[in-house]
Amino acid sequence: MSTTDALGAAVLADTLLTFQRQRELAERALAQVSDEDFFRTIDAESNSVAIIVKHIGGNLVSRWTDFLTTDGEKPTRNRDGEFVVGANAQRAAIMSVWNDGWLALGDTFGQLRPDDLTATVSIRGEAMTALAAMHRALAHIAQHVGQIVLLAKHYRSADWKTLSIPRGQSGNWQAGASATPR
């Protein structure tokens, strides 16, 4: 394997891993949200966790289905509909949209090769390299995962179970990390 191929393979693997970590972070926060809070909004202009989850799923399906060959904004996507959750909506149905999106991403990454990183793809008619589209998508997803975490933490308040090092525990973590051989 050439150095260029090795680097491309590393970029693909690391990008997929970063996406997976974002998903895991969101799902650890989602596990702490009640069904009531899943659909709750903090004000009339805010999105509920349900809407954010539905939007992420719809975005992932659109962007990662036929990633190299069709525009990332599919004509079949109902983006505006992603921001509407009906009164009878079920959490399981919304999580199914989420899972479909992550499946589309995983399937695509399973097929991508290092040479694909420099392929030209388009999103809403804007041409860019596949690598640039990946960075764009990762930044977008991370932003929304942050929103999910913030809302989940807000709703759980004192009952929140931290997703990283607990407040005031960095010193303990650092002491433990330095004692662990690398």
C-alpha positions in Angstrom: 0.0 0.0 0.0 1.4 3.4 -1.0 1.8 6.2 1.6 -1.0 8.1 -0.1 -3.3 5.0 0.1 -2.4 4.5 3.7 -3.1 8.1 4.5 -6.4 8.0 2.7 -7.4 4.8 4.5 -6.5 6.4 7.8 -8.6 9.5 7.0 -11.6 7.3 6.1 -11.2 5.2 9.2 -10.8 8.2 11.5 -13.7 10.1 10.0 -16.0 7.1 10.4 -14.8 6.7 14.0 -15.5 10.3 14.7 -19.0 10.0 13.3 -19.5 6.9 15.4 -18.3 8.7 18.5 -20.8 11.5 17.8 -23.6 9.0 17.5 -22.6 7.2 20.7 -22.4 10.6 22.6 -25.9 11.5 21.3 -27.3 8.1 22.2 -25.9 8.2 25.7 -27.6 11.6 26.2 -30.9 10.3 24.5 -30.9 7.4 27.0 -31.3 9.9 29.8 -34.3 11.7 28.2 -37.8 10.7 29.0 -40.4 10.4 26.3 -42.0 13.6 27.5 -38.7 15.5 27.3 -37.9 14.0 24.0 -40.8 15.9 22.5 -40.6 19.0 24.7 -39.4 22.4 23.4 -37.9 25.1 25.7 -39.7 27.9 23.8 -41.8 28.4 20.7 -38.8 29.0 18.5 -36.7 26.0 19.7 -36.5 22.5 18.3 -37.3 19.5 20.5 -34.8 16.6 20.8 -37.2 14.7 18.6 -36.9 17.2 15.8 -33.2 17.3 16.0 -33.0 13.5 15.9 -35.4 13.4 12.9 -33.4 16.1 11.1 -30.1 14.3 11.7 -31.6 11.1 10.3 -33.0 12.8 7.3 -29.8 14.7 6.6 -27.7 11.5 6.9 -29.9 9.6 4.5 -29.9 12.4 2.0 -26.1 13.1 2.2 -24.8 9.5 2.3 -27.2 7.6 -0.1 -25.3 7.5 -3.4 -22.7 9.8 -1.9 -20.3 9.8 -4.9 -22.9 9.8 -7.7 -25.8 12.1 -6.8 -26.3 15.5 -5.1 -26.3 15.2 -1.4 -29.6 17.1 -1.2 -31.9 14.4 -2.7 -35.2 15.5 -4.4 -37.0 13.0 -2.3 -35.9 14.6 1.0 -38.5 16.6 2.8 -36.2 18.8 4.9 -39.0 21.1 6.1 -40.9 18.0 7.3 -37.9 17.0 9.4 -38.7 20.1 11.6 -42.3 19.0 12.2 -43.3 16.4 14.7 -47.0 15.6 14.9 -49.0 15.3 18.2 -49.2 11.5 17.7 -45.6 11.0 16.9 -43.9 8.0 18.5 -40.3 8.1 19.7 -39.6 4.7 18.2 -40.6 5.9 14.7 -38.3 9.0 15.0 -35.5 6.8 16.2 -36.0 4.6 13.2 -35.3 7.7 11.0 -32.2 8.3 13.1 -31.1 4.6 12.6 -31.8 4.7 8.8 -29.5 7.8 8.6 -26.6 6.1 10.4 -27.1 3.0 8.4 -26.7 5.0 5.1 -23.6 6.6 6.5 -22.1 3.2 7.5 -23.0 1.6 4.3 -21.3 4.3 2.3 -18.1 4.4 4.4 -17.9 0.6 4.0 -17.6 1.1 0.2 -15.4 4.2 0.1 -11.7 3.8 -0.9 -8.8 6.3 -0.5 -9.0 7.5 -4.1 -12.6 8.5 -3.4 -11.5 11.3 -1.1 -10.6 13.6 -4.0 -13.7 12.7 -6.1 -16.0 15.7 -6.8 -19.4 15.5 -5.1 -22.1 18.1 -4.8 -24.4 19.3 -2.1 -27.2 21.5 -3.1 -25.4 22.0 -6.4 -22.2 23.1 -4.8 -19.2 21.1 -6.0 -16.6 20.0 -3.5 -14.2 17.1 -2.8 -15.7 14.1 -1.0 -13.3 14.9 1.8 -14.7 18.4 2.1 -18.2 17.0 2.1 -17.2 14.7 4.9 -15.9 17.5 7.0 -19.0 19.6 6.3 -21.2 16.7 7.3 -19.2 15.9 10.5 -19.4 19.6 11.6 -23.1 19.7 11.0 -23.8 16.5 12.9 -21.5 17.5 15.8 -23.4 20.8 16.1 -26.7 19.0 16.4 -25.3 16.4 18.8 -24.2 19.2 21.0 -27.8 20.5 21.0 -29.1 17.1 22.0 -26.6 16.9 24.8 -27.4 20.4 26.0 -31.1 19.8 26.0 -30.8 16.4 27.7 -28.6 17.8 30.4 -31.0 20.7 30.9 -34.0 18.4 31.3 -32.2 16.0 33.6 -30.7 18.8 35.7 -29.2 17.3 39.0 -30.1 13.8 37.8 -27.8 14.1 34.7 -25.1 11.4 34.4 -22.1 13.0 32.8 -20.9 11.8 29.4 -17.2 12.6 30.2 -15.1 13.5 33.2 -17.4 14.7 36.0 -17.1 18.3 37.1 -14.3 18.7 39.6 -12.8 15.3 38.8 -10.2 16.3 36.2 -7.4 15.9 38.7 -8.5 12.4 39.6 -8.8 11.5 36.0 -5.3 12.9 35.2 -3.8 11.0 38.1 -5.4 7.8 36.9 -4.4 8.3 33.3 -0.8 9.0 34.2 -0.7 5.8 36.3 -1.9 3.8 33.4 0.9 2.5 31.1 0.5 3.5 27.5 
